[in-house]
Amino acid sequence: MPTSTAAEQPTKPPQVICAGVVVADHLCPPLSHMPASGELIAVDRLVLAIGGCAANAAMNLSRLGVRTRVVCKVGPDMFGLFVSNILEAEGLDTSGLRIDPDNDTSQTLIINIEGQDRRFIHTFGANKTLSVADLKAAIDEQNPPAVFYLGGYLILPGLDALELAEFLAWLGSLGVHRVIDVATPGPADYLPRIKPILPHVDAFMPNEDEAALILGPGTPEAHAAAFHAMGAKRVVITRGGKGAIAIGHDVALEIGTYPVKYVDGSGGGDAFDAGYITGIVDGGSVLECLTRAAAQGASCVRGIGTTATIFNKSQSDAFIATNQLPMKPLH
């Protein structure tokens, strides 16, 4: 594999830089129960799919008609080739994709049990060497993107918090809207890596479990208010089938969900992020950004995998026009 898979890249500059975690996902359809020791459960099919916050968001953005450059790392293995081929087939700019010769491509085994949240078995792989230098190399200072998105922060150990804060401040000076999402593998002291960056973040978008791991016990509303107080201009905490909480200098809302048949939640939060980012690129209001986010998230959870059923732009427009998203002010 070459050091970059950019063979025929888009001629127009990207509207969004989508950086962070990319993964080869191994998925099973929803099972009735966890297999017992030695038990074999037969299913119709097992799925190999691209995943990871950055890849999922980028593919959603591409389907929504947003020119997007992916910044990530993969290994020199068959899964790295699979990931790069899928991204290129989606029409994404992969000039920011790099091959780490010393690490395998990151992979996740996703186990779905009916009526339960997903279970994950994950290897960091090449993602762990993504650096701030890799991020900065993808930015054209003379023609910056409208939005920079970092997905999977906190499971990217190569990103130093202070260096990232300085990078995000520089992006802000260029007028770039900065959107950050996280992933938390378990209990740990995450605040030292969060506090330096939040004053340089326009939208901080963890889910409720991640927020609780970072801040400790509390309601999503209290967690969103706390992150906002730390400097994030807007905080959107996603809550799966319960919707989301949005708090910021211009918003204090509880957002519901669109009624769709739930199959698999994998990638739903990343799809939500991509819808939100599309609203920013389109110059939408905060309500329009959140509406697009909820619609894209709803499209994702209808099928197995992170991108199998995501809307394109016309489908998203039609869905939003014919469905009502519940919203109500906080307090």
Rosetta silent file (secondary structure, phi, psi, omega in degrees, C-alpha in Angstrom):
SEQUENCE: MPTSTAAEQPTKPPQVICAGVVVADHLCPPLSHMPASGELIAVDRLVLAIGGCAANAAMNLSRLGVRTRVVCKVGPDMFGLFVSNILEAEGLDTSGLRIDPDNDTSQTLIINIEGQDRRFIHTFGANKTLSVADLKAAIDEQNPPAVFYLGGYLILPGLDALELAEFLAWLGSLGVHRVIDVATPGPADYLPRIKPILPHVDAFMPNEDEAALILGPGTPEAHAAAFHAMGAKRVVITRGGKGAIAIGHDVALEIGTYPVKYVDGSGGGDAFDAGYITGIVDGGSVLECLTRAAAQGASCVRGIGTTATIFNKSQSDAFIATNQLPMKPLH
SCORE:     score description
SCORE:     0.000 S_00000001
   1 L     0.000  143.891  176.677    0.000    0.000    0.000 S_00000001
   2 L   -74.656  171.095  178.365    1.244    3.567   -0.655 S_00000001
   3 L   -73.528  -19.156  172.285    1.661    6.115    2.139 S_00000001
   4 L  -140.667  141.786 -178.258   -1.449    7.870    0.858 S_00000001
   5 L   -91.345   12.181 -176.063   -4.293    6.361   -1.136 S_00000001
   6 L   -73.987   97.769  176.964   -5.005    9.607   -2.981 S_00000001
   7 L   -96.842  -56.495  176.764   -5.084    8.551   -6.636 S_00000001
   8 L  -127.652   94.098 -175.875   -7.835   10.765   -8.025 S_00000001
   9 L   -93.243  156.313  178.041   -8.836   13.277   -5.368 S_00000001
  10 L   -57.042  142.406 -177.680  -11.583   15.901   -5.648 S_00000001
  11 L   -79.577  -29.107  179.218  -10.409   19.113   -7.346 S_00000001
  12 L   -81.786  148.077  179.235  -12.408   21.423   -5.077 S_00000001
  13 L   -67.289  153.778 -178.531  -11.127   22.009   -1.531 S_00000001
  14 L   -70.888  144.565  172.371  -12.920   20.171    1.268 S_00000001
  15 L   -82.293  -25.972 -178.660  -15.704   21.852    3.181 S_00000001
  16 E  -135.171  136.218  166.189  -15.006   19.585    6.170 S_00000001
  17 E   -99.754  121.884 -175.702  -11.884   17.940    7.557 S_00000001
  18 E  -115.134  104.029 -172.106  -12.985   14.747    9.297 S_00000001
  19 E  -116.568  156.319  172.948  -10.212   13.384   11.524 S_00000001
  20 E   129.254 -140.729 -169.202   -9.863   10.638   14.093 S_00000001
  21 L   -77.880  128.631  167.466  -10.720    6.998   14.537 S_00000001
  22 L  -124.728  143.920 -170.042  -11.181    4.637   11.592 S_00000001
  23 E  -145.707  147.612  163.726  -11.895    0.959   12.163 S_00000001
  24 E   -92.197  116.540 -175.868  -12.685   -2.254   10.350 S_00000001
  25 E   -96.158  137.173  171.762  -15.869   -3.436   12.083 S_00000001
  26 E  -112.885  117.387 -172.377  -16.946   -7.066   12.446 S_00000001
  27 E  -124.463  148.261  170.277  -20.678   -7.192   13.224 S_00000001
  28 L  -114.881  152.651  173.969  -23.339   -9.783   13.947 S_00000001
  29 L   -68.259  166.315 -179.047  -27.092   -9.244   13.596 S_00000001
  30 L   -57.017  127.005  179.211  -29.088   -8.969   16.845 S_00000001
  31 E   -98.067  155.704  178.667  -28.903  -12.258   18.773 S_00000001
  32 L   -72.620  -24.932 -178.437  -31.550  -13.558   21.171 S_00000001
  33 L  -164.590  162.918  173.192  -28.898  -14.072   23.864 S_00000001
  34 L   -70.007  134.749  178.399  -25.176  -14.153   24.499 S_00000001
  35 L   -60.049  138.660  172.935  -23.738  -17.528   23.521 S_00000001
  36 L   -75.720  168.849  179.188  -22.981  -19.795   26.458 S_00000001
  37 L   -55.580  122.599  179.245  -19.561  -21.384   26.791 S_00000001
  38 L    81.905   -3.563 -177.048  -19.054  -23.634   23.787 S_00000001
  39 L   -81.942  141.017  174.093  -22.389  -22.654   22.195 S_00000001
  40 L  -110.970  126.002  175.080  -22.652  -21.902   18.461 S_00000001
  41 L  -109.732  122.884  179.553  -25.374  -19.538   17.295 S_00000001
  42 L   -86.527  135.631  176.145  -26.092  -19.587   13.550 S_00000001
  43 L  -128.506  163.879 -178.456  -26.973  -16.287   11.819 S_00000001
  44 L   -66.689  -37.649 -178.575  -27.820  -15.415    8.226 S_00000001
  45 L  -160.981  152.060  168.924  -24.709  -13.323    7.749 S_00000001
  46 L  -110.872  146.156 -170.153  -21.795  -11.653    9.496 S_00000001
  47 E  -115.109  130.447  165.881  -20.783   -8.202    8.292 S_00000001
  48 E  -103.146  121.648 -174.871  -17.363   -6.695    7.654 S_00000001
  49 E  -142.717  159.141  172.656  -17.829   -2.947    7.442 S_00000001
  50 E   -76.160  145.290  178.954  -15.946    0.272    7.820 S_00000001
  51 E  -152.865 -166.956 -175.064  -16.437    1.991   11.155 S_00000001
  52 L    96.209  146.143 -172.269  -14.908    4.414   13.608 S_00000001
  53 H   -54.153  -48.913 -175.468  -16.066    7.928   14.391 S_00000001
  54 H   -67.657  -43.906 -179.592  -14.171    9.697   11.596 S_00000001
  55 H   -65.527  -44.610 -179.798  -15.007    7.164    8.886 S_00000001
  56 H   -61.492  -47.939 -179.653  -18.673    6.977    9.863 S_00000001
  57 H   -63.085  -41.911 -178.864  -19.093   10.741    9.989 S_00000001
  58 H   -62.870  -41.538 -179.967  -17.203   11.206    6.717 S_00000001
  59 H   -67.524  -38.050  173.396  -19.369    8.703    4.863 S_00000001
  60 H   -61.038  -45.379 -179.517  -22.510   10.386    6.168 S_00000001
  61 H   -61.334  -41.373  178.625  -21.170   13.772    5.073 S_00000001
  62 H   -61.620  -44.282  178.978  -20.394   12.435    1.615 S_00000001
  63 H   -62.842  -29.419  179.865  -23.929   11.051    1.259 S_00000001
  64 L   -87.532    6.765  173.636  -25.241   14.457    2.305 S_00000001
  65 L    83.072   20.216 -178.984  -23.252   16.131   -0.455 S_00000001
  66 L  -100.357  124.508  178.221  -20.531   17.694    1.709 S_00000001
  67 L   -68.210  123.022 -169.310  -16.986   17.657    0.311 S_00000001
  68 E  -136.411  133.742  172.568  -14.942   15.939    3.000 S_00000001
  69 E  -104.804  131.171  179.215  -11.295   15.043    3.566 S_00000001
  70 E   -96.448  131.812  177.122  -10.553   12.152    5.912 S_00000001
  71 E  -118.598  112.292 -173.193   -7.491   12.382    8.168 S_00000001
  72 E  -162.879  176.763  176.468   -6.647    9.036    9.742 S_00000001
  73 E  -132.087  141.192  175.027   -4.172    6.183   10.003 S_00000001
  74 E  -131.205  171.226  177.662   -4.446    2.526    9.005 S_00000001
  75 L   -94.126  171.352 -179.434   -2.041   -0.389    8.963 S_00000001
  76 L   -86.390   49.628 -174.117   -0.316   -2.056    5.973 S_00000001
  77 L  -127.807  179.326 -176.775   -2.771   -4.970    6.053 S_00000001
  78 H   -64.151  -29.468  179.843   -5.866   -6.192    4.239 S_00000001
  79 H   -74.050  -33.612  174.500   -8.138   -4.265    6.599 S_00000001
  80 H   -64.608  -40.614  177.072   -6.287   -1.019    5.852 S_00000001
  81 H   -64.702  -41.836  177.554   -6.776   -1.652    2.147 S_00000001
  82 H   -59.055  -47.832 -179.404  -10.453   -2.408    2.767 S_00000001
  83 H   -60.988  -49.107 -176.912  -10.920    0.837    4.715 S_00000001
  84 H   -64.849  -37.768  179.176   -9.131    3.001    2.141 S_00000001
  85 H   -65.663  -40.966  179.425  -11.019    1.415   -0.768 S_00000001
  86 H   -64.726  -44.192 -179.966  -14.394    2.001    0.895 S_00000001
  87 H   -61.597  -43.564  179.535  -13.561    5.647    1.649 S_00000001
  88 H   -66.781  -38.263  179.183  -12.430    6.275   -1.921 S_00000001
  89 H   -63.367  -25.610  177.467  -15.503    4.511   -3.328 S_00000001
  90 L   -81.146   -1.502 -179.752  -17.625    6.982   -1.357 S_00000001
  91 L    81.149   17.488 -179.812  -15.942    9.863   -3.185 S_00000001
  92 L   -83.024  150.519  175.386  -14.072   11.051   -0.114 S_00000001
  93 E   -79.821  110.703 -178.114  -10.762   12.889   -0.252 S_00000001
  94 E  -103.777   21.949  179.362   -8.279   10.416    1.278 S_00000001
  95 E   -66.183  -16.594  177.044   -5.177   12.577    0.852 S_00000001
  96 E   -94.005    3.183  177.886   -5.031   12.764    4.653 S_00000001
  97 E   -82.987  131.531 -179.254   -4.973    8.972    5.090 S_00000001
  98 E  -125.988  150.387  178.140   -1.590    7.640    6.150 S_00000001
  99 E   -98.995  124.587  174.291   -0.196    4.128    6.533 S_00000001
 100 L   -94.401  109.697 -174.541    1.473    3.258    9.827 S_00000001
 101 L   -70.112  -12.556 -172.994    3.962    0.491    8.943 S_00000001
 102 L  -103.959   -2.384 -177.132    4.334   -0.611   12.562 S_00000001
 103 L  -137.447  146.246  175.044    0.683   -1.150   13.569 S_00000001
 104 L   -71.493  161.200  171.601   -2.301   -3.084   12.264 S_00000001
 105 L   -63.434  138.782  177.622   -5.483   -1.342   11.231 S_00000001
 106 L   -61.537  142.408  179.437   -7.793   -0.779   14.191 S_00000001
 107 E  -138.126  151.116  175.876  -10.632   -3.290   14.452 S_00000001
 108 E  -134.810  132.258  170.233  -13.793   -3.683   16.549 S_00000001
 109 E   -96.335  119.506 -176.298  -15.930   -6.747   17.172 S_00000001
 110 E  -111.826  119.899 -177.838  -19.514   -5.550   17.759 S_00000001
 111 E  -109.040  121.132 -179.914  -21.952   -7.954   19.409 S_00000001
 112 L  -105.515  126.478  175.420  -25.654   -7.107   19.219 S_00000001
 113 E  -118.549  131.778 -177.631  -28.137   -8.678   21.642 S_00000001
 114 L   -54.889  129.381  176.443  -31.853   -8.021   21.219 S_00000001
 115 L    78.291    6.364 -179.168  -33.083   -5.423   23.700 S_00000001
 116 L  -127.841  159.950  174.850  -29.598   -4.623   24.992 S_00000001
 117 L   -70.857  160.459 -178.031  -26.914   -2.062   24.201 S_00000001
 118 L   -67.563  155.614  172.035  -24.050   -3.183   21.989 S_00000001
 119 E  -114.856  140.889 -174.009  -20.913   -4.877   23.301 S_00000001
 120 E  -126.151  139.097  167.959  -17.512   -3.957   21.865 S_00000001
 121 E  -124.281  120.738 -165.157  -14.107   -5.641   21.675 S_00000001
 122 E  -132.491  143.616  168.881  -11.593   -3.173   20.253 S_00000001
 123 E  -119.460  130.990 -176.733   -7.960   -2.845   19.278 S_00000001
 124 L   -64.056  -41.503  178.800   -6.512    0.688   18.928 S_00000001
 125 H    56.078 -141.676 -174.640   -4.106   -0.303   16.151 S_00000001
 126 H   -66.432  -19.990  178.214   -2.762    2.458   13.935 S_00000001
 127 H   -55.662  -30.190 -172.944   -5.197    5.000   15.392 S_00000001
 128 H   -69.937  -11.043 -179.979   -2.934    5.350   18.424 S_00000001
 129 H  -103.455    2.221  175.985   -0.214    7.111   16.402 S_00000001
 130 L   -62.607  130.384 -173.952   -2.403    9.865   14.913 S_00000001
 131 L  -122.379  166.572  175.225   -0.772   13.158   15.948 S_00000001
 132 H   -61.969  -33.873  176.624   -1.543   16.872   15.940 S_00000001
 133 H   -60.527  -38.310  176.498    1.089   17.194   13.207 S_00000001
 134 H   -63.259  -39.820  179.864   -1.036   14.850   11.050 S_00000001
 135 H   -65.937  -46.666 -175.843   -4.076   17.054   11.670 S_00000001
 136 H   -66.601  -33.073 -179.587   -2.288   20.295   10.872 S_00000001
 137 H   -63.955  -21.002 -178.166   -0.789   18.877    7.675 S_00000001
 138 L   -87.128   -5.046 -175.591   -4.319   18.428    6.307 S_00000001
 139 L   -99.704  126.139  171.909   -5.247   22.116    6.688 S_00000001
 140 L   -91.560  107.663 -174.869   -4.680   24.606    3.886 S_00000001
 141 L   -61.963  -29.178 -179.793   -4.229   27.866    5.784 S_00000001
 142 L   -80.760  -19.059 -179.117   -5.047   29.908    2.675 S_00000001
 143 L  -143.870   67.347 -173.275   -8.252   27.971    2.007 S_00000001
 144 L   -71.019  158.944  176.655   -9.402   26.445    5.304 S_00000001
 145 L   -72.708  165.078  174.782  -12.451   24.205    5.639 S_00000001
 146 L   -72.016  -35.635 -174.732  -15.715   25.439    7.087 S_00000001
 147 E  -136.492  137.433  167.149  -15.642   22.730    9.777 S_00000001
 148 E  -111.533  126.606  179.801  -12.985   20.633   11.479 S_00000001
 149 E  -119.596  130.578  173.874  -14.334   17.483   13.139 S_00000001
 150 E  -118.011  117.127 -178.588  -12.370   15.227   15.475 S_00000001
 151 E  -112.323  129.900  177.922  -14.064   11.939   16.301 S_00000001
 152 E    94.939   13.052  174.443  -12.868    9.542   18.953 S_00000001
 153 E   -55.493  143.662 -175.082  -10.783   11.897   21.039 S_00000001
 154 L    95.109  -17.150  166.551   -9.752   10.191   24.308 S_00000001
 155 L  -116.126   27.286  174.811   -8.934    6.922   22.506 S_00000001
 156 L  -121.793   80.205 -172.295   -6.312    8.678   20.386 S_00000001
 157 L   -65.370  -15.701  177.919   -3.295    8.628   22.722 S_00000001
 158 L   -76.736   -7.011  179.724   -1.039   10.279   20.141 S_00000001
 159 L   -95.274  106.751  176.108   -2.965   13.554   20.521 S_00000001
 160 L   -73.667  133.673 -173.888   -1.430   15.652   23.287 S_00000001
 161 H   -61.769  -43.557 -177.888   -4.101   17.822   24.952 S_00000001
 162 H   -69.999  -39.405  176.268   -2.060   21.015   25.072 S_00000001
 163 H   -64.602  -40.389  178.980   -0.873   20.632   21.477 S_00000001
 164 H   -65.003  -40.929  178.167   -4.443   19.919   20.394 S_00000001
 165 H   -60.209  -42.709  178.701   -5.707   22.997   22.257 S_00000001
 166 H   -64.359  -40.265  177.546   -3.125   25.143   20.458 S_00000001
 167 H   -63.160  -45.234 -179.775   -4.124   23.612   17.113 S_00000001
 168 H   -65.248  -37.019  176.130   -7.829   24.230   17.768 S_00000001
 169 H   -62.837  -40.438  177.373   -7.116   27.830   18.773 S_00000001
 170 H   -62.941  -43.094  176.782   -5.250   28.282   15.469 S_00000001
 171 H   -59.739  -40.656  178.236   -8.229   26.844   13.572 S_00000001
 172 H   -60.561  -37.017  178.845  -10.471   29.303   15.358 S_00000001
 173 H   -66.595  -21.370  177.609   -8.269   32.165   14.180 S_00000001
 174 L   -90.399   -1.506 -179.993   -8.902   30.944   10.615 S_00000001
 175 L    83.817   17.669 -179.282  -12.668   31.012   11.153 S_00000001
 176 L   -84.437  133.646  176.018  -13.042   27.227   11.225 S_00000001
 177 E   -80.923  126.858 -171.498  -15.957   25.786   13.213 S_00000001
 178 E  -109.585  119.380 -177.507  -14.558   23.124   15.558 S_00000001
 179 E  -119.051  126.649 -176.390  -16.623   20.038   16.448 S_00000001
 180 E  -126.109  130.931  170.954  -15.258   17.414   18.869 S_00000001
 181 E  -122.201  160.782 -173.554  -16.650   14.014   19.814 S_00000001
 182 E  -128.874  168.587  167.747  -15.060   11.502   22.167 S_00000001
 183 L  -139.565  135.221 -176.179  -14.863    7.805   22.948 S_00000001
 184 L  -123.794  112.095 -175.927  -14.223    6.514   26.456 S_00000001
 185 L   -73.564  -10.408 -179.418  -13.102    2.886   26.866 S_00000001
 186 L   164.477 -178.327 -179.303  -13.855    2.794   30.601 S_00000001
 187 L   -58.780  134.698  179.123  -13.410    4.647   33.886 S_00000001
 188 L  -170.079  171.006  177.457  -10.367    6.942   33.903 S_00000001
 189 L   -90.335   91.171 -174.842   -9.323   10.499   34.727 S_00000001
 190 L   -89.596  -20.345 -172.995  -10.311   12.194   31.458 S_00000001
 191 H   -56.909  -38.734  178.590  -10.642   15.789   32.653 S_00000001
 192 H   -60.071  -22.882  177.796   -6.928   16.678   32.198 S_00000001
 193 H   -93.842  -13.235 -178.576   -7.350   15.906   28.488 S_00000001
 194 H   -95.342  -46.119 -173.076  -10.719   17.675   28.218 S_00000001
 195 L   -56.891  -41.551 -177.502  -10.280   20.960   30.091 S_00000001
 196 L   -66.083  -26.991 -173.378   -7.498   22.422   27.895 S_00000001
 197 L   -91.569  -27.388 -170.502   -9.422   21.962   24.656 S_00000001
 198 H   -59.437  -35.095  176.909  -12.991   23.014   25.559 S_00000001
 199 H   -63.499  -10.569 -178.397  -12.357   26.795   25.375 S_00000001
 200 H  -115.192   22.827 -177.106  -11.439   26.196   21.720 S_00000001
 201 L  -118.662  129.003  178.020  -14.437   24.014   20.819 S_00000001
 202 L   -85.272  -31.935  177.304  -17.575   25.291   19.099 S_00000001
 203 E  -144.560  118.300  177.346  -19.571   22.071   19.573 S_00000001
 204 E  -106.381  125.438 -164.548  -18.717   19.316   22.062 S_00000001
 205 L  -133.283   60.668  174.232  -20.799   16.188   21.349 S_00000001
 206 L   -79.370  166.426  169.206  -20.327   13.235   23.739 S_00000001
 207 E   -90.933  174.243 -172.650  -23.043   10.730   24.520 S_00000001
 208 H   -66.425  -32.758  177.757  -24.524   10.492   28.009 S_00000001
 209 H   -68.805  -41.614  178.457  -22.378    7.513   29.036 S_00000001
 210 H   -64.602  -41.766  179.286  -19.194    9.273   27.928 S_00000001
 211 H   -60.420  -40.606 -179.657  -20.221   12.444   29.739 S_00000001
 212 H   -68.901  -35.465  177.338  -20.769   10.470   32.945 S_00000001
 213 H   -67.814  -32.341  179.810  -17.381    8.762   32.655 S_00000001
 214 H   -76.893  -43.309 -170.517  -15.712   12.151   32.254 S_00000001
 215 H  -106.620  -16.070 -175.329  -17.612   14.053   34.966 S_00000001
 216 L    95.262 -173.651 -176.594  -19.050   11.419   37.270 S_00000001
 217 L   -58.609  147.916  178.892  -22.697   10.922   38.315 S_00000001
 218 L   155.838  169.726  179.014  -25.228   13.502   37.210 S_00000001
 219 L   -82.205  155.788  174.456  -27.932   14.243   34.670 S_00000001
 220 H   -56.314  -36.121  177.961  -27.153   14.887   30.998 S_00000001
 221 H   -63.100  -44.800  178.520  -28.443   18.425   31.495 S_00000001
 222 H   -65.436  -38.683  178.559  -26.027   19.022   34.387 S_00000001
 223 H   -65.388  -43.373  178.935  -23.164   17.498   32.436 S_00000001
 224 H   -61.487  -42.486  178.559  -23.896   19.671   29.392 S_00000001
 225 H   -63.200  -37.336 -179.859  -23.996   22.773   31.583 S_00000001
 226 H   -67.287  -44.242  178.300  -20.675   21.786   33.166 S_00000001
 227 H   -64.143  -37.909  177.122  -18.918   21.321   29.823 S_00000001
 228 H   -63.483  -40.744  178.716  -20.338   24.649   28.659 S_00000001
 229 H   -65.270  -26.719  177.538  -18.998   26.301   31.820 S_00000001
 230 L   -77.755   -7.900  173.945  -15.558   24.865   31.008 S_00000001
 231 L   129.403  -16.745  179.520  -15.580   26.809   27.761 S_00000001
 232 L   -64.344  129.363 -176.532  -17.353   24.828   25.048 S_00000001
 233 L   -66.182  -36.557  177.930  -19.569   27.238   23.125 S_00000001
 234 E  -143.181  139.004  178.912  -22.241   24.614   22.561 S_00000001
 235 E  -124.125  128.035  175.560  -22.656   21.145   24.093 S_00000001
 236 E  -123.701  113.385  178.856  -24.866   18.434   22.612 S_00000001
 237 E  -103.754  114.361 -179.346  -25.131   15.249   24.667 S_00000001
 238 E   -81.816  149.274 -172.876  -26.742   12.400   22.728 S_00000001
 239 L  -132.805   29.482  179.669  -28.913    9.897   24.597 S_00000001
 240 H    60.516 -130.030 -178.179  -29.669    7.151   22.066 S_00000001
 241 H   -68.977   -6.898  178.213  -33.384    6.475   21.852 S_00000001
 242 H   -94.294    0.568  176.512  -34.054    9.231   24.400 S_00000001
 243 L    96.319 -135.127 -174.938  -32.821   11.989   22.090 S_00000001
 244 E  -156.708  160.971  172.740  -30.324   14.652   23.101 S_00000001
 245 E  -117.683  130.872  178.388  -29.674   17.641   25.352 S_00000001
 246 E  -123.947  123.760  178.633  -28.273   20.842   23.816 S_00000001
 247 E  -135.346  135.327  177.981  -26.931   23.692   25.958 S_00000001
 248 E  -170.435 -169.168 -179.519  -24.913   26.695   24.868 S_00000001
 249 L   -67.336  -16.587 -176.111  -24.758   30.435   24.595 S_00000001
 250 L  -130.175   11.545 -175.052  -27.720   30.327   22.194 S_00000001
 251 E  -156.107  144.849  170.284  -29.614   27.138   23.078 S_00000001
 252 E  -152.353   89.556 -170.008  -31.084   25.159   25.990 S_00000001
 253 E  -134.488  150.765  164.416  -33.180   22.348   24.543 S_00000001
 254 E  -107.028  123.607 -176.604  -34.250   18.768   25.034 S_00000001
 255 E  -107.620  133.350  176.988  -34.483   17.038   21.652 S_00000001
 256 L   -85.007 -154.731  179.479  -36.544   13.908   21.092 S_00000001
 257 L  -130.869  157.241  172.161  -36.145   11.295   18.368 S_00000001
 258 L   -79.712  143.664 -179.842  -37.791   10.479   15.073 S_00000001
 259 L   -78.242  105.642  174.788  -39.932    7.301   15.109 S_00000001
 260 L  -134.475  160.871  177.363  -38.046    4.613   13.170 S_00000001
 261 L   -76.905  117.967 -177.985  -37.644    0.864   13.653 S_00000001
 262 L   -80.296  128.453  176.380  -34.482    0.338   15.686 S_00000001
 263 L  -117.693  -49.589 -175.358  -32.178   -2.458   14.482 S_00000001
 264 L  -153.482  126.888 -178.156  -28.614   -1.545   15.481 S_00000001
 265 L   -82.545   -1.569 -176.815  -27.287    1.569   17.201 S_00000001
 266 L   -58.788  124.968  177.119  -23.770    1.268   15.771 S_00000001
 267 L    83.286   -0.593 -177.576  -22.711    4.592   14.261 S_00000001
 268 H   -62.259  -41.028  178.213  -25.862    6.437   15.291 S_00000001
 269 H   -66.946  -36.456  178.326  -23.958    9.096   17.212 S_00000001
 270 H   -68.601  -38.195  175.576  -21.515    9.609   14.349 S_00000001
 271 H   -64.123  -40.970  175.675  -24.401   10.005   11.916 S_00000001
 272 H   -57.324  -46.771  178.946  -25.932   12.542   14.307 S_00000001
 273 H   -57.706  -44.654 -177.159  -22.629   14.457   14.303 S_00000001
 274 H   -65.080  -39.415  176.326  -22.514   14.453   10.502 S_00000001
 275 H   -62.552  -42.206  177.943  -26.046   15.790   10.246 S_00000001
 276 H   -60.641  -47.295 -179.674  -25.173   18.544   12.687 S_00000001
 277 H   -61.522  -39.906  178.153  -22.025   19.434   10.719 S_00000001
 278 H   -60.287  -39.388  175.421  -24.025   19.526    7.477 S_00000001
 279 H   -60.941  -39.616  177.084  -26.302   22.072    9.088 S_00000001
 280 H   -63.654  -47.640 -179.773  -23.260   24.202    9.953 S_00000001
 281 H   -59.619  -37.778 -179.154  -21.901   23.959    6.392 S_00000001
 282 L   -78.923   -2.434 -179.552  -25.324   24.944    5.037 S_00000001
 283 L    75.133   26.464 -176.700  -25.435   27.985    7.334 S_00000001
 284 L   -76.711  162.411  174.195  -28.404   26.622    9.269 S_00000001
 285 L   -71.736  170.541  177.714  -29.739   27.776   12.614 S_00000001
 286 H   -60.609  -36.901  178.254  -29.088   25.727   15.730 S_00000001
 287 H   -66.286  -40.111  178.398  -32.555   24.191   15.357 S_00000001
 288 H   -67.251  -37.852  177.653  -31.864   23.263   11.740 S_00000001
 289 H   -63.322  -44.553 -178.752  -28.512   21.726   12.700 S_00000001
 290 H   -69.776  -34.845  177.477  -30.114   19.622   15.433 S_00000001
 291 H   -65.480  -46.568  177.653  -32.980   18.570   13.171 S_00000001
 292 H   -61.945  -38.934  179.204  -30.599   17.396   10.447 S_00000001
 293 H   -61.592  -48.007 -178.199  -28.547   15.615   13.107 S_00000001
 294 H   -64.388  -38.304  179.311  -31.543   13.736   14.507 S_00000001
 295 H   -65.441  -43.159 -178.523  -32.733   12.717   11.037 S_00000001
 296 H   -68.613  -38.562  175.771  -29.345   11.356   10.044 S_00000001
 297 H   -62.469  -41.765  178.826  -29.002    9.481   13.315 S_00000001
 298 H   -62.301  -38.545 -179.796  -32.451    7.963   12.849 S_00000001
 299 H   -63.772  -34.026 -174.313  -31.544    6.769    9.365 S_00000001
 300 H   -69.405  -41.016 -170.628  -28.472    4.981   10.679 S_00000001
 301 L   -78.821    2.717 -179.281  -30.079    2.816   13.360 S_00000001
 302 L   -79.922  -11.586 -176.871  -32.511    1.166   10.912 S_00000001
 303 L  -140.679  172.901 -179.976  -29.933   -1.396    9.716 S_00000001
 304 L   -79.659  133.065 -179.846  -26.936   -3.446   10.772 S_00000001
 305 L   100.655  174.412 -171.642  -23.645   -1.593   10.683 S_00000001
 306 L   -89.331  -17.471 -174.834  -22.670    2.037   10.853 S_00000001
 307 L  -138.576    7.208 -172.141  -23.534    3.235    7.333 S_00000001
 308 L   -64.282  -32.342 -172.803  -25.785    0.632    5.677 S_00000001
 309 L  -124.256   20.408 -177.064  -29.007    2.675    5.842 S_00000001
 310 L   -70.589  147.609 -179.545  -27.875    6.293    6.141 S_00000001
 311 L   -71.753  148.183  160.538  -29.785    8.942    4.196 S_00000001
 312 L   -89.877 -177.897 -172.300  -28.467   10.840    1.224 S_00000001
 313 H   -63.416  -45.354 -178.036  -29.369   14.521    0.945 S_00000001
 314 H   -67.204  -37.795  177.197  -32.666   14.104   -0.912 S_00000001
 315 H   -65.693  -40.782  178.313  -33.792   11.324    1.427 S_00000001
 316 H   -63.514  -45.167  178.932  -32.877   13.414    4.446 S_00000001
 317 H   -58.992  -45.505 -178.200  -34.748   16.436    3.085 S_00000001
 318 H   -65.959  -39.313 -179.651  -37.866   14.352    2.386 S_00000001
 319 H   -64.574  -45.289 -179.974  -37.744   12.702    5.819 S_00000001
 320 H   -64.284  -37.126 -178.110  -37.436   16.026    7.633 S_00000001
 321 H   -68.881  -25.000 -173.841  -40.273   17.512    5.563 S_00000001
 322 H  -111.947    4.070  179.777  -42.676   14.690    6.446 S_00000001
 323 L  -133.166  149.349 -178.772  -41.772   13.980   10.082 S_00000001
 324 L  -105.999  130.619  177.113  -41.882   16.071   13.241 S_00000001
 325 L   -97.961  120.045  178.091  -38.976   16.122   15.700 S_00000001
 326 L   -66.269  133.236  174.585  -40.053   16.718   19.323 S_00000001
 327 E  -143.118  143.577  173.696  -38.181   19.582   20.984 S_00000001
 328 E  -148.805  146.981  179.768  -38.835   21.479   24.182 S_00000001
 329 E   -65.698  147.101  171.012  -36.948   24.176   26.101 S_00000001
 330 L   -77.911  142.699  179.831  -35.090   23.207   29.243 S_00000001
 331 L    69.521    0.000    0.000  -36.462   24.848   32.382 S_00000001
